[in-house]
Amino acid sequence: MIQRRLRVIQWLSTTPALAVCTLCNREFKVPLGALRNTADAQANLQEQFDRHECEPPDCSRAADAFAKSPTGTKKKTTAKRVRR
Ligand SMILES: [Zn+2]
């Protein structure tokens, strides 16, 4: 099983300011109030990271399910046939 990790991608001197989840690429920003203190910033990022749920990297599955839903094309062709 792949483990997700928190990776800091932006630092303000020694304070982490922006981090991403290595699994779903979700970004986590440190609120301005927490940026003053390195420990606060780290704790804040970690908390956001722990709370989030990873999203699938691409939405092809959702799009596929949508395309399969029985709406649209069939209705149109039927309507034309009925008219003529
Ligand atoms: Zn994630």
PDB file of the backbone (N, CA, C, O) and the ligand in Angstrom, with CONECT records:
HET     ZN  A 101       1
ATOM      1  N   MET A   1       0.846  -1.199   0.000  1.00  0.00           N
ATOM      2  CA  MET A   1       0.000   0.000   0.000  1.00  0.00           C
ATOM      3  C   MET A   1       0.882   1.250   0.000  1.00  0.00           C
ATOM      4  O   MET A   1       1.860   1.343   0.742  1.00  0.00           O
ATOM      5  N   ILE A   2       0.516   2.189  -0.835  1.00  0.00           N
ATOM      6  CA  ILE A   2       1.306   3.418  -0.928  1.00  0.00           C
ATOM      7  C   ILE A   2       1.012   4.324   0.260  1.00  0.00           C
ATOM      8  O   ILE A   2      -0.141   4.547   0.631  1.00  0.00           O
ATOM      9  N   GLN A   3       2.071   4.829   0.832  1.00  0.00           N
ATOM     10  CA  GLN A   3       1.881   5.757   1.951  1.00  0.00           C
ATOM     11  C   GLN A   3       1.893   7.179   1.460  1.00  0.00           C
ATOM     12  O   GLN A   3       2.739   7.577   0.660  1.00  0.00           O
ATOM     13  N   ARG A   4       0.953   7.925   1.946  1.00  0.00           N
ATOM     14  CA  ARG A   4       0.937   9.335   1.566  1.00  0.00           C
ATOM     15  C   ARG A   4       1.836  10.120   2.502  1.00  0.00           C
ATOM     16  O   ARG A   4       1.989   9.793   3.678  1.00  0.00           O
ATOM     17  N   ARG A   5       2.416  11.152   1.948  1.00  0.00           N
ATOM     18  CA  ARG A   5       3.335  11.967   2.730  1.00  0.00           C
ATOM     19  C   ARG A   5       3.089  13.434   2.505  1.00  0.00           C
ATOM     20  O   ARG A   5       2.553  13.859   1.482  1.00  0.00           O
ATOM     21  N   LEU A   6       3.498  14.184   3.489  1.00  0.00           N
ATOM     22  CA  LEU A   6       3.409  15.635   3.393  1.00  0.00           C
ATOM     23  C   LEU A   6       4.761  16.171   2.944  1.00  0.00           C
ATOM     24  O   LEU A   6       5.776  15.954   3.606  1.00  0.00           O
ATOM     25  N   ARG A   7       4.767  16.870   1.818  1.00  0.00           N
ATOM     26  CA  ARG A   7       6.028  17.416   1.328  1.00  0.00           C
ATOM     27  C   ARG A   7       5.948  18.934   1.247  1.00  0.00           C
ATOM     28  O   ARG A   7       5.080  19.483   0.569  1.00  0.00           O
ATOM     29  N   VAL A   8       6.838  19.592   1.926  1.00  0.00           N
ATOM     30  CA  VAL A   8       6.865  21.052   1.908  1.00  0.00           C
ATOM     31  C   VAL A   8       7.504  21.513   0.611  1.00  0.00           C
ATOM     32  O   VAL A   8       8.605  21.086   0.266  1.00  0.00           O
ATOM     33  N   ILE A   9       6.808  22.388  -0.109  1.00  0.00           N
ATOM     34  CA  ILE A   9       7.362  22.853  -1.386  1.00  0.00           C
ATOM     35  C   ILE A   9       7.739  24.325  -1.340  1.00  0.00           C
ATOM     36  O   ILE A   9       8.366  24.836  -2.268  1.00  0.00           O
ATOM     37  N   GLN A  10       7.366  24.999  -0.281  1.00  0.00           N
ATOM     38  CA  GLN A  10       7.736  26.408  -0.194  1.00  0.00           C
ATOM     39  C   GLN A  10       8.089  26.761   1.243  1.00  0.00           C
ATOM     40  O   GLN A  10       7.359  26.439   2.180  1.00  0.00           O
ATOM     41  N   TRP A  11       9.215  27.424   1.391  1.00  0.00           N
ATOM     42  CA  TRP A  11       9.680  27.801   2.721  1.00  0.00           C
ATOM     43  C   TRP A  11       9.830  29.304   2.805  1.00  0.00           C
ATOM     44  O   TRP A  11      10.227  29.960   1.841  1.00  0.00           O
ATOM     45  N   LEU A  12       9.511  29.839   3.964  1.00  0.00           N
ATOM     46  CA  LEU A  12       9.844  31.230   4.256  1.00  0.00           C
ATOM     47  C   LEU A  12      10.959  31.168   5.284  1.00  0.00           C
ATOM     48  O   LEU A  12      10.715  30.967   6.473  1.00  0.00           O
ATOM     49  N   SER A  13      12.160  31.341   4.822  1.00  0.00           N
ATOM     50  CA  SER A  13      13.377  31.054   5.594  1.00  0.00           C
ATOM     51  C   SER A  13      13.291  29.640   6.157  1.00  0.00           C
ATOM     52  O   SER A  13      13.422  28.679   5.399  1.00  0.00           O
ATOM     53  N   THR A  14      13.076  29.482   7.452  1.00  0.00           N
ATOM     54  CA  THR A  14      13.045  28.114   7.993  1.00  0.00           C
ATOM     55  C   THR A  14      11.636  27.639   8.296  1.00  0.00           C
ATOM     56  O   THR A  14      11.445  26.569   8.874  1.00  0.00           O
ATOM     57  N   THR A  15      10.639  28.444   7.902  1.00  0.00           N
ATOM     58  CA  THR A  15       9.265  28.085   8.206  1.00  0.00           C
ATOM     59  C   THR A  15       8.563  27.527   6.976  1.00  0.00           C
ATOM     60  O   THR A  15       8.576  28.165   5.923  1.00  0.00           O
ATOM     61  N   PRO A  16       7.955  26.358   7.084  1.00  0.00           N
ATOM     62  CA  PRO A  16       7.215  25.818   5.939  1.00  0.00           C
ATOM     63  C   PRO A  16       5.982  26.674   5.666  1.00  0.00           C
ATOM     64  O   PRO A  16       5.248  27.014   6.594  1.00  0.00           O
ATOM     65  N   ALA A  17       5.747  27.024   4.403  1.00  0.00           N
ATOM     66  CA  ALA A  17       4.628  27.890   4.059  1.00  0.00           C
ATOM     67  C   ALA A  17       3.608  27.173   3.194  1.00  0.00           C
ATOM     68  O   ALA A  17       2.415  27.471   3.250  1.00  0.00           O
ATOM     69  N   LEU A  18       4.078  26.234   2.398  1.00  0.00           N
ATOM     70  CA  LEU A  18       3.205  25.546   1.464  1.00  0.00           C
ATOM     71  C   LEU A  18       3.675  24.102   1.328  1.00  0.00           C
ATOM     72  O   LEU A  18       4.865  23.834   1.163  1.00  0.00           O
ATOM     73  N   ALA A  19       2.726  23.184   1.399  1.00  0.00           N
ATOM     74  CA  ALA A  19       3.089  21.772   1.298  1.00  0.00           C
ATOM     75  C   ALA A  19       2.059  21.046   0.440  1.00  0.00           C
ATOM     76  O   ALA A  19       0.943  21.527   0.244  1.00  0.00           O
ATOM     77  N   VAL A  20       2.450  19.895  -0.060  1.00  0.00           N
ATOM     78  CA  VAL A  20       1.526  19.095  -0.857  1.00  0.00           C
ATOM     79  C   VAL A  20       1.504  17.663  -0.349  1.00  0.00           C
ATOM     80  O   VAL A  20       2.455  17.186   0.271  1.00  0.00           O
ATOM     81  N   CYS A  21       0.403  16.996  -0.624  1.00  0.00           N
ATOM     82  CA  CYS A  21       0.316  15.572  -0.358  1.00  0.00           C
ATOM     83  C   CYS A  21       0.971  14.856  -1.534  1.00  0.00           C
ATOM     84  O   CYS A  21       0.665  15.140  -2.692  1.00  0.00           O
ATOM     85  N   THR A  22       1.865  13.932  -1.232  1.00  0.00           N
ATOM     86  CA  THR A  22       2.586  13.254  -2.314  1.00  0.00           C
ATOM     87  C   THR A  22       1.696  12.283  -3.073  1.00  0.00           C
ATOM     88  O   THR A  22       2.060  11.814  -4.151  1.00  0.00           O
ATOM     89  N   LEU A  23       0.547  11.986  -2.522  1.00  0.00           N
ATOM     90  CA  LEU A  23      -0.323  11.009  -3.169  1.00  0.00           C
ATOM     91  C   LEU A  23      -1.348  11.677  -4.081  1.00  0.00           C
ATOM     92  O   LEU A  23      -1.551  11.227  -5.209  1.00  0.00           O
ATOM     93  N   CYS A  24      -1.987  12.727  -3.620  1.00  0.00           N
ATOM     94  CA  CYS A  24      -3.045  13.351  -4.428  1.00  0.00           C
ATOM     95  C   CYS A  24      -2.694  14.767  -4.856  1.00  0.00           C
ATOM     96  O   CYS A  24      -3.494  15.425  -5.521  1.00  0.00           O
ATOM     97  N   ASN A  25      -1.506  15.248  -4.485  1.00  0.00           N
ATOM     98  CA  ASN A  25      -1.054  16.577  -4.897  1.00  0.00           C
ATOM     99  C   ASN A  25      -1.880  17.724  -4.351  1.00  0.00           C
ATOM    100  O   ASN A  25      -1.818  18.842  -4.863  1.00  0.00           O
ATOM    101  N   ARG A  26      -2.631  17.458  -3.342  1.00  0.00           N
ATOM    102  CA  ARG A  26      -3.403  18.531  -2.748  1.00  0.00           C
ATOM    103  C   ARG A  26      -2.470  19.491  -2.006  1.00  0.00           C
ATOM    104  O   ARG A  26      -1.513  19.067  -1.358  1.00  0.00           O
ATOM    105  N   GLU A  27      -2.760  20.782  -2.110  1.00  0.00           N
ATOM    106  CA  GLU A  27      -1.901  21.780  -1.475  1.00  0.00           C
ATOM    107  C   GLU A  27      -2.428  22.181  -0.111  1.00  0.00           C
ATOM    108  O   GLU A  27      -3.635  22.250   0.121  1.00  0.00           O
ATOM    109  N   PHE A  28      -1.494  22.441   0.777  1.00  0.00           N
ATOM    110  CA  PHE A  28      -1.856  22.937   2.098  1.00  0.00           C
ATOM    111  C   PHE A  28      -1.077  24.207   2.378  1.00  0.00           C
ATOM    112  O   PHE A  28       0.152  24.234   2.310  1.00  0.00           O
ATOM    113  N   LYS A  29      -1.820  25.258   2.693  1.00  0.00           N
ATOM    114  CA  LYS A  29      -1.162  26.528   2.977  1.00  0.00           C
ATOM    115  C   LYS A  29      -1.195  26.809   4.467  1.00  0.00           C
ATOM    116  O   LYS A  29      -2.166  26.507   5.160  1.00  0.00           O
ATOM    117  N   VAL A  30      -0.132  27.380   4.928  1.00  0.00           N
ATOM    118  CA  VAL A  30      -0.092  27.796   6.322  1.00  0.00           C
ATOM    119  C   VAL A  30      -0.744  29.168   6.435  1.00  0.00           C
ATOM    120  O   VAL A  30      -0.355  30.095   5.725  1.00  0.00           O
ATOM    121  N   PRO A  31      -1.721  29.309   7.309  1.00  0.00           N
ATOM    122  CA  PRO A  31      -2.338  30.622   7.495  1.00  0.00           C
ATOM    123  C   PRO A  31      -1.323  31.624   8.028  1.00  0.00           C
ATOM    124  O   PRO A  31      -0.396  31.267   8.754  1.00  0.00           O
ATOM    125  N   LEU A  32      -1.517  32.882   7.653  1.00  0.00           N
ATOM    126  CA  LEU A  32      -0.553  33.914   8.020  1.00  0.00           C
ATOM    127  C   LEU A  32      -0.231  33.933   9.505  1.00  0.00           C
ATOM    128  O   LEU A  32       0.918  34.133   9.898  1.00  0.00           O
ATOM    129  N   GLY A  33      -1.236  33.727  10.314  1.00  0.00           N
ATOM    130  CA  GLY A  33      -1.030  33.780  11.757  1.00  0.00           C
ATOM    131  C   GLY A  33      -0.056  32.740  12.262  1.00  0.00           C
ATOM    132  O   GLY A  33       0.626  32.949  13.266  1.00  0.00           O
ATOM    133  N   ALA A  34       0.008  31.614  11.563  1.00  0.00           N
ATOM    134  CA  ALA A  34       0.869  30.527  12.022  1.00  0.00           C
ATOM    135  C   ALA A  34       2.269  30.611  11.435  1.00  0.00           C
ATOM    136  O   ALA A  34       3.161  29.857  11.823  1.00  0.00           O
ATOM    137  N   LEU A  35       2.459  31.543  10.487  1.00  0.00           N
ATOM    138  CA  LEU A  35       3.755  31.626   9.811  1.00  0.00           C
ATOM    139  C   LEU A  35       4.858  32.193  10.703  1.00  0.00           C
ATOM    140  O   LEU A  35       6.043  32.002  10.432  1.00  0.00           O
ATOM    141  N   ARG A  36       4.470  32.875  11.742  1.00  0.00           N
ATOM    142  CA  ARG A  36       5.481  33.497  12.602  1.00  0.00           C
ATOM    143  C   ARG A  36       6.306  32.459  13.341  1.00  0.00           C
ATOM    144  O   ARG A  36       7.470  32.675  13.678  1.00  0.00           O
ATOM    145  N   ASN A  37       5.668  31.335  13.577  1.00  0.00           N
ATOM    146  CA  ASN A  37       6.312  30.329  14.426  1.00  0.00           C
ATOM    147  C   ASN A  37       6.488  29.034  13.637  1.00  0.00           C
ATOM    148  O   ASN A  37       5.517  28.454  13.153  1.00  0.00           O
ATOM    149  N   THR A  38       7.697  28.603  13.518  1.00  0.00           N
ATOM    150  CA  THR A  38       7.978  27.405  12.727  1.00  0.00           C
ATOM    151  C   THR A  38       7.209  26.187  13.239  1.00  0.00           C
ATOM    152  O   THR A  38       6.655  25.417  12.454  1.00  0.00           O
ATOM    153  N   ALA A  39       7.180  26.023  14.538  1.00  0.00           N
ATOM    154  CA  ALA A  39       6.480  24.868  15.121  1.00  0.00           C
ATOM    155  C   ALA A  39       4.989  24.949  14.833  1.00  0.00           C
ATOM    156  O   ALA A  39       4.356  23.945  14.508  1.00  0.00           O
ATOM    157  N   ASP A  40       4.433  26.147  14.953  1.00  0.00           N
ATOM    158  CA  ASP A  40       3.013  26.347  14.654  1.00  0.00           C
ATOM    159  C   ASP A  40       2.712  25.999  13.210  1.00  0.00           C
ATOM    160  O   ASP A  40       1.750  25.293  12.907  1.00  0.00           O
ATOM    161  N   ALA A  41       3.552  26.507  12.328  1.00  0.00           N
ATOM    162  CA  ALA A  41       3.345  26.277  10.905  1.00  0.00           C
ATOM    163  C   ALA A  41       3.389  24.786  10.591  1.00  0.00           C
ATOM    164  O   ALA A  41       2.562  24.265   9.844  1.00  0.00           O
ATOM    165  N   GLN A  42       4.364  24.122  11.175  1.00  0.00           N
ATOM    166  CA  GLN A  42       4.491  22.688  10.934  1.00  0.00           C
ATOM    167  C   GLN A  42       3.288  21.928  11.471  1.00  0.00           C
ATOM    168  O   GLN A  42       2.752  21.039  10.809  1.00  0.00           O
ATOM    169  N   ALA A  43       2.877  22.286  12.664  1.00  0.00           N
ATOM    170  CA  ALA A  43       1.736  21.619  13.283  1.00  0.00           C
ATOM    171  C   ALA A  43       0.475  21.851  12.465  1.00  0.00           C
ATOM    172  O   ALA A  43      -0.350  20.953  12.295  1.00  0.00           O
ATOM    173  N   ASN A  44       0.342  23.076  11.961  1.00  0.00           N
ATOM    174  CA  ASN A  44      -0.834  23.423  11.176  1.00  0.00           C
ATOM    175  C   ASN A  44      -0.897  22.606   9.886  1.00  0.00           C
ATOM    176  O   ASN A  44      -1.943  22.067   9.525  1.00  0.00           O
ATOM    177  N   LEU A  45       0.235  22.526   9.205  1.00  0.00           N
ATOM    178  CA  LEU A  45       0.292  21.738   7.973  1.00  0.00           C
ATOM    179  C   LEU A  45      -0.028  20.274   8.253  1.00  0.00           C
ATOM    180  O   LEU A  45      -0.790  19.633   7.529  1.00  0.00           O
ATOM    181  N   GLN A  46       0.565  19.776   9.306  1.00  0.00           N
ATOM    182  CA  GLN A  46       0.374  18.369   9.645  1.00  0.00           C
ATOM    183  C   GLN A  46      -1.100  18.087   9.949  1.00  0.00           C
ATOM    184  O   GLN A  46      -1.637  17.045   9.574  1.00  0.00           O
ATOM    185  N   GLU A  47      -1.726  19.016  10.622  1.00  0.00           N
ATOM    186  CA  GLU A  47      -3.132  18.822  10.979  1.00  0.00           C
ATOM    187  C   GLU A  47      -4.010  18.814   9.731  1.00  0.00           C
ATOM    188  O   GLU A  47      -4.888  17.964   9.578  1.00  0.00           O
ATOM    189  N   GLN A  48      -3.758  19.776   8.842  1.00  0.00           N
ATOM    190  CA  GLN A  48      -4.531  19.814   7.592  1.00  0.00           C
ATOM    191  C   GLN A  48      -4.322  18.528   6.797  1.00  0.00           C
ATOM    192  O   GLN A  48      -5.253  17.965   6.221  1.00  0.00           O
ATOM    193  N   PHE A  49      -3.071  18.086   6.788  1.00  0.00           N
ATOM    194  CA  PHE A  49      -2.727  16.875   6.046  1.00  0.00           C
ATOM    195  C   PHE A  49      -3.441  15.662   6.634  1.00  0.00           C
ATOM    196  O   PHE A  49      -4.002  14.845   5.902  1.00  0.00           O
ATOM    197  N   ASP A  50      -3.416  15.553   7.953  1.00  0.00           N
ATOM    198  CA  ASP A  50      -4.046  14.407   8.603  1.00  0.00           C
ATOM    199  C   ASP A  50      -5.550  14.382   8.357  1.00  0.00           C
ATOM    200  O   ASP A  50      -6.154  13.312   8.274  1.00  0.00           O
ATOM    201  N   ARG A  51      -6.142  15.546   8.243  1.00  0.00           N
ATOM    202  CA  ARG A  51      -7.597  15.622   8.088  1.00  0.00           C
ATOM    203  C   ARG A  51      -8.061  15.328   6.675  1.00  0.00           C
ATOM    204  O   ARG A  51      -9.159  14.807   6.478  1.00  0.00           O
ATOM    205  N   HIS A  52      -7.244  15.653   5.695  1.00  0.00           N
ATOM    206  CA  HIS A  52      -7.734  15.591   4.315  1.00  0.00           C
ATOM    207  C   HIS A  52      -7.904  14.138   3.852  1.00  0.00           C
ATOM    208  O   HIS A  52      -7.266  13.213   4.354  1.00  0.00           O
ATOM    209  N   GLU A  53      -8.782  13.991   2.887  1.00  0.00           N
ATOM    210  CA  GLU A  53      -8.930  12.683   2.253  1.00  0.00           C
ATOM    211  C   GLU A  53      -8.388  12.786   0.848  1.00  0.00           C
ATOM    212  O   GLU A  53      -8.714  13.713   0.106  1.00  0.00           O
ATOM    213  N   CYS A  54      -7.556  11.824   0.490  1.00  0.00           N
ATOM    214  CA  CYS A  54      -6.930  11.877  -0.821  1.00  0.00           C
ATOM    215  C   CYS A  54      -7.977  11.749  -1.920  1.00  0.00           C
ATOM    216  O   CYS A  54      -8.896  10.932  -1.856  1.00  0.00           O
ATOM    217  N   GLU A  55      -7.796  12.589  -2.924  1.00  0.00           N
ATOM    218  CA  GLU A  55      -8.666  12.486  -4.085  1.00  0.00           C
ATOM    219  C   GLU A  55      -7.923  11.722  -5.164  1.00  0.00           C
ATOM    220  O   GLU A  55      -6.697  11.794  -5.244  1.00  0.00           O
ATOM    221  N   PRO A  56      -8.653  10.989  -5.997  1.00  0.00           N
ATOM    222  CA  PRO A  56      -7.986  10.297  -7.101  1.00  0.00           C
ATOM    223  C   PRO A  56      -7.302  11.308  -8.007  1.00  0.00           C
ATOM    224  O   PRO A  56      -7.855  12.381  -8.246  1.00  0.00           O
ATOM    225  N   PRO A  57      -6.114  10.999  -8.519  1.00  0.00           N
ATOM    226  CA  PRO A  57      -5.326  11.940  -9.302  1.00  0.00           C
ATOM    227  C   PRO A  57      -6.006  12.392 -10.585  1.00  0.00           C
ATOM    228  O   PRO A  57      -5.775  13.516 -11.033  1.00  0.00           O
ATOM    229  N   ASP A  58      -6.828  11.559 -11.183  1.00  0.00           N
ATOM    230  CA  ASP A  58      -7.550  12.008 -12.383  1.00  0.00           C
ATOM    231  C   ASP A  58      -9.032  11.705 -12.218  1.00  0.00           C
ATOM    232  O   ASP A  58      -9.407  10.852 -11.413  1.00  0.00           O
ATOM    233  N   CYS A  59      -9.872  12.396 -12.972  1.00  0.00           N
ATOM    234  CA  CYS A  59     -11.314  12.243 -12.790  1.00  0.00           C
ATOM    235  C   CYS A  59     -11.917  11.412 -13.916  1.00  0.00           C
ATOM    236  O   CYS A  59     -13.110  11.525 -14.200  1.00  0.00           O
ATOM    237  N   SER A  60     -11.093  10.568 -14.566  1.00  0.00           N
ATOM    238  CA  SER A  60     -11.595   9.794 -15.712  1.00  0.00           C
ATOM    239  C   SER A  60     -12.710   8.839 -15.295  1.00  0.00           C
ATOM    240  O   SER A  60     -13.631   8.572 -16.067  1.00  0.00           O
ATOM    241  N   ARG A  61     -12.618   8.325 -14.061  1.00  0.00           N
ATOM    242  CA  ARG A  61     -13.654   7.418 -13.607  1.00  0.00           C
ATOM    243  C   ARG A  61     -15.004   8.101 -13.536  1.00  0.00           C
ATOM    244  O   ARG A  61     -16.012   7.552 -13.982  1.00  0.00           O
ATOM    245  N   ALA A  62     -15.022   9.282 -12.983  1.00  0.00           N
ATOM    246  CA  ALA A  62     -16.268  10.026 -12.859  1.00  0.00           C
ATOM    247  C   ALA A  62     -16.831  10.356 -14.233  1.00  0.00           C
ATOM    248  O   ALA A  62     -18.034  10.252 -14.471  1.00  0.00           O
ATOM    249  N   ALA A  63     -15.939  10.756 -15.131  1.00  0.00           N
ATOM    250  CA  ALA A  63     -16.378  11.103 -16.479  1.00  0.00           C
ATOM    251  C   ALA A  63     -16.958   9.873 -17.177  1.00  0.00           C
ATOM    252  O   ALA A  63     -17.954   9.961 -17.896  1.00  0.00           O
ATOM    253  N   ASP A  64     -16.332   8.751 -16.956  1.00  0.00           N
ATOM    254  CA  ASP A  64     -16.789   7.510 -17.569  1.00  0.00           C
ATOM    255  C   ASP A  64     -18.188   7.154 -17.082  1.00  0.00           C
ATOM    256  O   ASP A  64     -19.056   6.803 -17.881  1.00  0.00           O
ATOM    257  N   ALA A  65     -18.405   7.242 -15.797  1.00  0.00           N
ATOM    258  CA  ALA A  65     -19.708   6.934 -15.230  1.00  0.00           C
ATOM    259  C   ALA A  65     -20.760   7.875 -15.797  1.00  0.00           C
ATOM    260  O   ALA A  65     -21.897   7.477 -16.053  1.00  0.00           O
ATOM    261  N   PHE A  66     -20.370   9.117 -15.988  1.00  0.00           N
ATOM    262  CA  PHE A  66     -21.302  10.109 -16.512  1.00  0.00           C
ATOM    263  C   PHE A  66     -21.693   9.769 -17.939  1.00  0.00           C
ATOM    264  O   PHE A  66     -22.861   9.890 -18.307  1.00  0.00           O
ATOM    265  N   ALA A  67     -20.730   9.347 -18.747  1.00  0.00           N
ATOM    266  CA  ALA A  67     -20.994   9.033 -20.151  1.00  0.00           C
ATOM    267  C   ALA A  67     -21.930   7.825 -20.283  1.00  0.00           C
ATOM    268  O   ALA A  67     -22.705   7.722 -21.234  1.00  0.00           O
ATOM    269  N   LYS A  68     -21.838   6.921 -19.313  1.00  0.00           N
ATOM    270  CA  LYS A  68     -22.643   5.705 -19.395  1.00  0.00           C
ATOM    271  C   LYS A  68     -24.083   5.920 -18.951  1.00  0.00           C
ATOM    272  O   LYS A  68     -24.945   5.078 -19.201  1.00  0.00           O
ATOM    273  N   SER A  69     -24.339   7.028 -18.305  1.00  0.00           N
ATOM    274  CA  SER A  69     -25.703   7.268 -17.816  1.00  0.00           C
ATOM    275  C   SER A  69     -26.666   7.377 -18.994  1.00  0.00           C
ATOM    276  O   SER A  69     -26.362   8.036 -19.989  1.00  0.00           O
ATOM    277  N   PRO A  70     -27.809   6.741 -18.885  1.00  0.00           N
ATOM    278  CA  PRO A  70     -28.739   6.647 -20.031  1.00  0.00           C
ATOM    279  C   PRO A  70     -29.515   7.937 -20.286  1.00  0.00           C
ATOM    280  O   PRO A  70     -30.705   8.023 -19.981  1.00  0.00           O
ATOM    281  N   THR A  71     -28.852   8.913 -20.833  1.00  0.00           N
ATOM    282  CA  THR A  71     -29.535  10.170 -21.184  1.00  0.00           C
ATOM    283  C   THR A  71     -29.008  10.649 -22.518  1.00  0.00           C
ATOM    284  O   THR A  71     -27.968  10.173 -22.975  1.00  0.00           O
ATOM    285  N   GLY A  72     -29.689  11.565 -23.146  1.00  0.00           N
ATOM    286  CA  GLY A  72     -29.157  12.230 -24.336  1.00  0.00           C
ATOM    287  C   GLY A  72     -29.411  11.519 -25.644  1.00  0.00           C
ATOM    288  O   GLY A  72     -30.560  11.390 -26.067  1.00  0.00           O
ATOM    289  N   THR A  73     -28.333  11.047 -26.307  1.00  0.00           N
ATOM    290  CA  THR A  73     -28.362  10.603 -27.698  1.00  0.00           C
ATOM    291  C   THR A  73     -29.569   9.757 -28.090  1.00  0.00           C
ATOM    292  O   THR A  73     -30.209  10.040 -29.103  1.00  0.00           O
ATOM    293  N   LYS A  74     -29.885   8.752 -27.332  1.00  0.00           N
ATOM    294  CA  LYS A  74     -30.983   7.874 -27.725  1.00  0.00           C
ATOM    295  C   LYS A  74     -32.299   8.627 -27.880  1.00  0.00           C
ATOM    296  O   LYS A  74     -33.042   8.429 -28.842  1.00  0.00           O
ATOM    297  N   LYS A  75     -32.563   9.484 -26.919  1.00  0.00           N
ATOM    298  CA  LYS A  75     -33.816  10.244 -26.952  1.00  0.00           C
ATOM    299  C   LYS A  75     -33.937  11.072 -28.222  1.00  0.00           C
ATOM    300  O   LYS A  75     -34.992  11.119 -28.854  1.00  0.00           O
ATOM    301  N   LYS A  76     -32.825  11.730 -28.588  1.00  0.00           N
ATOM    302  CA  LYS A  76     -32.860  12.614 -29.749  1.00  0.00           C
ATOM    303  C   LYS A  76     -33.226  11.857 -31.022  1.00  0.00           C
ATOM    304  O   LYS A  76     -34.114  12.278 -31.762  1.00  0.00           O
ATOM    305  N   THR A  77     -32.540  10.737 -31.278  1.00  0.00           N
ATOM    306  CA  THR A  77     -32.800   9.986 -32.513  1.00  0.00           C
ATOM    307  C   THR A  77     -34.241   9.468 -32.539  1.00  0.00           C
ATOM    308  O   THR A  77     -34.898   9.475 -33.581  1.00  0.00           O
ATOM    309  N   THR A  78     -34.711   9.027 -31.394  1.00  0.00           N
ATOM    310  CA  THR A  78     -36.082   8.527 -31.334  1.00  0.00           C
ATOM    311  C   THR A  78     -37.070   9.632 -31.690  1.00  0.00           C
ATOM    312  O   THR A  78     -38.029   9.412 -32.430  1.00  0.00           O
ATOM    313  N   ALA A  79     -36.826  10.786 -31.168  1.00  0.00           N
ATOM    314  CA  ALA A  79     -37.734  11.906 -31.422  1.00  0.00           C
ATOM    315  C   ALA A  79     -37.797  12.234 -32.912  1.00  0.00           C
ATOM    316  O   ALA A  79     -38.874  12.508 -33.441  1.00  0.00           O
ATOM    317  N   LYS A  80     -36.658  12.208 -33.586  1.00  0.00           N
ATOM    318  CA  LYS A  80     -36.636  12.509 -35.009  1.00  0.00           C
ATOM    319  C   LYS A  80     -37.447  11.479 -35.796  1.00  0.00           C
ATOM    320  O   LYS A  80     -38.237  11.823 -36.675  1.00  0.00           O
ATOM    321  N   ARG A  81     -37.232  10.233 -35.461  1.00  0.00           N
ATOM    322  CA  ARG A  81     -37.937   9.177 -36.189  1.00  0.00           C
ATOM    323  C   ARG A  81     -39.438   9.308 -36.040  1.00  0.00           C
ATOM    324  O   ARG A  81     -40.190   9.147 -37.001  1.00  0.00           O
ATOM    325  N   VAL A  82     -39.861   9.600 -34.833  1.00  0.00           N
ATOM    326  CA  VAL A  82     -41.287   9.695 -34.586  1.00  0.00           C
ATOM    327  C   VAL A  82     -41.912  10.817 -35.445  1.00  0.00           C
ATOM    328  O   VAL A  82     -43.033  10.689 -35.937  1.00  0.00           O
ATOM    329  N   ARG A  83     -41.175  11.887 -35.604  1.00  0.00           N
ATOM    330  CA  ARG A  83     -41.728  13.028 -36.335  1.00  0.00           C
ATOM    331  C   ARG A  83     -41.914  12.731 -37.821  1.00  0.00           C
ATOM    332  O   ARG A  83     -42.928  13.093 -38.417  1.00  0.00           O
ATOM    333  N   ARG A  84     -40.915  12.064 -38.410  1.00  0.00           N
ATOM    334  CA  ARG A  84     -41.023  11.900 -39.862  1.00  0.00           C
ATOM    335  C   ARG A  84     -41.789  10.665 -40.255  1.00  0.00           C
ATOM    336  O   ARG A  84     -41.959  10.397 -41.445  1.00  0.00           O
TER     337      ARG A  84
HETATM  338 ZN    ZN A 101      -3.754  13.323  -0.306  1.00  0.00          ZN2+
END
